[in-house]
Amino acid sequence: MKEQNWVLNILKNKYFVTITLFVVWMGFFDTKDWGLIRERQIKLEALQKSEKEMAKLIADTRAELSMLKTSAESVEKYAREKYLMKKDNEDIFVVKTP
């Protein structure tokens, strides 16, 4: 009987009811509920990771550009490796490994 009375007193407590309703409302029915906040956090982490990868790619590209601007040999090497260009009297064989 004491246990039932104790539980009943807690359920009748206006502060407990108010806090419970607030938590349920914020958790499920609000426009900025916890699920949406978590989804946005996950998306933000993915975008930050992508930003780091893009920054690294930009740095690599800038280094490659500065190398191409400095010497003619590097331009020829780049054209041969990237675009498979050749001189008039040469033959190129492309071997692809599995």
ROPA-11002 format. One record per residue: x, y, z of N, C-alpha, C, O, CB in turn. Coordinates in pm, whole numbers, padded with zeros to 5 digits, always signed. Glycine has a CB too. Layout:
// ROPA-11002
XYZXYZXYZXYZXYZ...
This chain:
// ROPA-11002
+00081-00118+00000+00000+00000+00000+00087+00127+00000+00055+00225-00067-00093-00001+00120+00197+00122+00077+00285+00238+00083+00349+00265-00054+00363+00380-00094+00393+00217+00189+00389+00158-00124+00452+00174-00254+00354+00235-00353+00392+00323-00430+00503+00040-00306+00233+00192-00353+00132+00247-00444+00105+00393-00411+00089+00475-00501+00002+00165-00437+00100+00424-00285+00075+00560-00243+00190+00651-00284+00168+00764-00327+00053+00566-00091+00311+00603-00272+00430+00679-00311+00431+00708-00461+00460+00820-00502+00557+00604-00271+00401+00607-00544+00395+00623-00689+00283+00718-00726+00300+00803-00814+00376+00486-00759+00170+00705-00662+00056+00792-00689+00088+00937-00655+00047+01028-00726-00068+00745-00611+00160+00958-00547+00200+01094-00509+00294+01155-00612+00284+01274-00643+00266+01093-00372+00384+01075-00665+00476+01127-00768+00398+01162-00893+00423+01267-00954+00587+01022-00800+00304+01078-00934+00227+01105-01055+00134+01225-01038+00099+01288-01138+00146+00982-01093+00094+01257-00919+00009+01372-00894+00089+01501-00880+00032+01610-00881-00075+01350-00770+00219+01490-00866+00304+01606-00849+00304+01690-00978+00337+01639-01085+00449+01563-00811+00266+01816-00968+00252+01900-01087+00387+01928-01154+00393+01945-01275+00185+02031-01051+00494+01934-01078+00627+01957-01136+00673+01836-01216+00730+01851-01324+00728+01989-01025+00650+01718-01164+00687+01595-01234+00610+01585-01365+00667+01553-01469+00659+01472-01145+00482+01610-01360+00398+01602-01480+00443+01705-01584+00453+01675-01702+00249+01624-01445+00471+01826-01538+00515+01933-01628+00648+01899-01695+00663+01914-01816+00527+02064-01553+00742+01853-01615+00874+01817-01670+00862+01700-01767+00926+01700-01873+00973+01782-01556+00782+01602-01734+00762+01487-01821+00700+01529-01953+00745+01486-02059+00674+01382-01752+00598+01612-01949+00535+01660-02071+00633+01743-02155+00634+01733-02277+00410+01743-02037+00714+01824-02090+00813+01904-02160+00915+01816-02232+00947+01840-02348+00885+01998-02062+00964+01714-02164+01062+01624-02223+01002+01549-02342+01067+01535-02446+01114+01524-02118+00880+01502-02327+00814+01431-02437+00792+01526-02555+00818+01489-02669+00679+01370-02391+00745+01647-02527+00722+01744-02634+00853+01778-02707+00856+01778-02830+00659+01872-02576+00957+01806-02633+01084+01843-02696+01147+01724-02769+01216+01743-02869+01181+01897-02590+01124+01605-02720+01184+01488-02781+01118+01443-02908+01185+01388-02996+01183+01376-02685+00987+01465-02923+00917+01405-03036+00835+01502-03119+00823+01482-03240+00829+01299-02986+00778+01606-03061+00681+01687-03133+00732+01824-03175+00672+01887-03263+00560+01705-03051+00837+01872-03118+00887+02005-03150+00952+02006-03288+00997+01902-03336+00988+02052-03044+00956+02123-03352+01017+02132-03486+01168+02109-03482+01228+02072-03583+00987+02268-03549+01229+02131-03367+01373+02107-03351+01394+01994-03250+01463+02012-03149+01446+02237-03306+01335+01880-03277+01345+01770-03182+01484+01709-03185+01566+01742-03270+01240+01663-03213+01509+01621-03091+01643+01565-03072+01688+01480-03190+01807+01476-03220+01646+01481-02945+01596+01413-03256+01634+01334-03373+01686+01420-03486+01785+01387-03551+01516+01253-03421+01618+01532-03509+01661+01625-03613+01796+01687-03578+01881+01705-03665+01555+01735-03633+01816+01720-03453+01943+01777-03409+02056+01677-03432+02164+01715-03477+01936+01818-03259+02032+01550-03402+02135+01447-03421+02165+01428-03570+02281+01412-03608+02089+01313-03359+02060+01430-03654+02082+01417-03798+02169+01532-03849+02258+01512-03931+01948+01414-03874+02142+01651-03800+02220+01767-03843+02363+01760-03793+02454+01804-03863+02154+01895-03795+02384+01706-03675+02520+01688-03625+02598+01591-03712+02715+01614-03743+02519+01639-03479+02534+01482-03753+02598+01383-03839+02632+01446-03974+02741+01425-04027+02505+01260-03858+02538+01524-04029+02564+01590-04157+02677+01692-04144+02760+01705-04234+02436+01659-04208+02680+01765-04033+02787+01862-04010+02922+01793-04003+03020+01843-04060+02761+01940-03881+02930+01679-03934+03056+01605-03926+03101+01558-04065+03219+01564-04097+03042+01485-03832+03005+01512-04146+03038+01468-04281+03089+01585-04366+03184+01571-04442+02916+01403-04349+03024+01701-04352+03067+01818-04427+03204+01868-04383+03284+01912-04465+02966+01930-04412+03233+01860-04253+03364+01900-04204+03472+01807-04255+03582+01851-04289+03365+01903-04051+03442+01678-04261+03536+01581-04316+03561+01609-04464+03675+01603-04511+03484+01438-04295+03455+01638-04536+03467+01671-04678+03547+01799-04697+03626+01810-04791+03328+01685-04742+03528+01895-04608+03603+02021-04616+03753+01997-04598+03834+02057-04669+03552+02120-04511+03789+01910-04505+03930+01877-04485+03989+01810-04608+04101+01840-04648+03947+01788-04362+03913+01717-04668+03960+01648-04787+03979+01747-04903+04077+01740-04977+03863+01536-04828+03884+01839-04917+03894+01938-05024+04012+02034-05001+04079+02074-05096+03763+02018-05036+04036+02070-04877+04149+02158-04846+04280+02088-04882+04372+02151-04934+04149+02198-04696+04289+01958-04853+04409+01882-04889+04424+01874-05041+04534+01889-05094+04402+01739-04829+04314+01852-05110+04316+01846-05256+04359+01980-05316+04435+01983-05412+04179+01805-05310+04310+02090-05259+04349+02223-05306+04498+02246-05284+04566+02300-05371+04266+02331-05235+04548+02206-05168+04690+02223-05140+04775+02142-05238+04877+02190-05287+04722+02181-04995+04734+02019-05266+04807+01936-05363+04805+01999-05502+04906+02001-05572+04747+01795-05368+04689+02050-05541+04677+02112-05673+04762+02238-05684+04825+02262-05787+04530+02145-05702+04764+02317-05577+04848+02438-05579+04997+02402-05588+05072+02469-05659+04822+02522-05453+05038+02297-05518+05177+02254-05526+05210+02206-05667+05317+02237-05719+05205+02141-05424+05119+02133-05727+05139+02085-05863+05144+02202-05962+05225+02202-06054+05028+01986-05903+05059+02301-05942+05059+02419-06028+05188+02498-06018+05243+02543-06118+04941+02508-05994+05237+02514-05897+05363+02586-05880+05478+02509-05945+05570+02569-05999+05393+02610-05731+05473+02376-05939+05575+02295-06004+05568+02312-06155+05671+02321-06221+05560+02147-05966+05447+02318-06210+05431+02333-06355+05474+02471-06402+05519+02486-06516+05287+02306-06395+05459+02571-06317+05497+02707-06355+05649+02728-06354+05698+02822-06417+05432+02807-06262+05722+02642-06283+05865+02667-06265+05952+02607-06374+06053+02668-06410+05907+02613-06134+05919+02492-06428+06012+02431-06524+05938+02365-06641+05827+02315-06627+06100+02327-06453+06004+02368-06756+05947+02309-06877+05949+02156-06870+05860+02090-06924+06024+02356-07001+06050+02101-06804+06058+01955-06793+05939+01899-06715+05886+01793-06748+06190+01913-06724+05897+01971-06613+05784+01923-06534+05654+01931-06615+05565+01848-06595+05770+02005-06405+05642+02029-06705+05524+02038-06791+05520+01919-06885+05414+01858-06904+05523+02170-06871+05633+01886-06944+05638+01771-07035+05608+01641-06961+05534+01557-07011+05776+01763-07103+05666+01624-06843+05642+01504-06763+05494+01493-06726+05436+01385-06732+05730+01505-06636+05436+01605-06686+05293+01607-06647+05206+01569-06767+05113+01489-06753+05252+01748-06593+05234+01626-06884+05155+01596-07004+05167+01450-07042+05068+01388-07083+05198+01685-07121+05285+01395-07030+05303+01253-07064+05231+01160-06966+05169+01062-07008+05452+01219-07066+05238+01192-06837+05177+01103-06737+05026+01117-06730+04955+01016-06724+05236+01132-06600+04977+01238-06731+04833+01259-06710+04752+01242-06838+04644+01182-06836+04810+01397-06653+04802+01295-06947+04723+01298-07070+04776+01205-07178+04726+01206-07291+04718+01438-07123+04877+01125-07147+04934+01026-07238+04977+01089-07370+04961+01028-07476+04834+00915-07264+05032+01208-07364+05083+01274-07484+05219+01215-07521+05290+01160-07437+05094+01427-07462+05251+01228-07648+05377+01169-07697+05437+01258-07804+05371+01348-07858+05354+01026-07752+05561+01231-07832+05628+01299-07942+05591+01229-08072+05534+01120-08070+05784+01301-07921+05623+01291-08184+05582+01236-08313+05644+01100-08343+05579+01016-08406+05619+01332-08424+05764+01075-08301+05832+00951-08335+05825+00847-08223+05908+00756-08220+05976+00979-08369+05731+00858-08132+05720+00764-08020+05591+00684-08029+05492+00724-08090+05727+00840-07886+05596+00568-07964+05475+00487-07945+05453+00470-07795+05549+00457-07719+05487+00348-08017+05327+00472-07754+05295+00456-07611+05214+00329-07594+05119+00303-07668+05217+00580-07557+05254+00252-07493+05181+00132-07459+05130+00150-07314+05208+00172-07222+05273+00004-07474+05001+00140-07298+04940+00157-07165+04907+00019-07112+04830-00056-07172+04811+00249-07170+04966-00014-06998+04942-00143-06934+04862-00118-06807+04906-00045-06718+05077-00217-06904+04747-00179-06801+04662-00164-06682+04672-00291-06599+04654-00402-06649+04513-00134-06722+04701-00274-06473+04710-00389-06383+04576-00407-06313+04507-00310-06283+04825-00370-06279+04540-00533-06287+04410-00557-06221+04411-00514-06076+04310-00528-06007+04373-00705-06230
